[in-house]
């Protein structure tokens, strides 16, 4: 099953790279079962969740969105705007994007490893009045 998912992710990456010069707005949805931790607060327990990662490519930009309840809502993309800087982290081994808020410095990143189809992500958020980084990881299923 992992081999099949790996091949499907490869095909998705290939399709996105082939159509990068033109607008390509199809959204792929990938279900994942993830866990979150706050490394700076080891005693905090966060309930694991089922989330859906939306993968979209438009022109040279990649858009990744992890949809789930807080703190599992993460947005990362390569688009540079007045508010955010973005970076495409996609390589032959993984798909990924990074974004940083220019004023607050809050960062978020999503990466999906091709061989294992495991997502790793992080997002900066405020928890009990403190700025913390939430680390998220877990296996994903077939994109739809």
Secondary structure, DSSP 8 states (H G I E B T S, - for coil): -HHHHHHHHHHHHHHHHHTTTS----EEEEEEEEEEE-TT-TT-----EEEEEEEEEETTEEEEEEESSTTS-EEEES---SSEEEEE---SSEEEEEEEETTT--EEEEEEETTT-EEEEEEEEEETTEEEEEEEEEEEEEE-
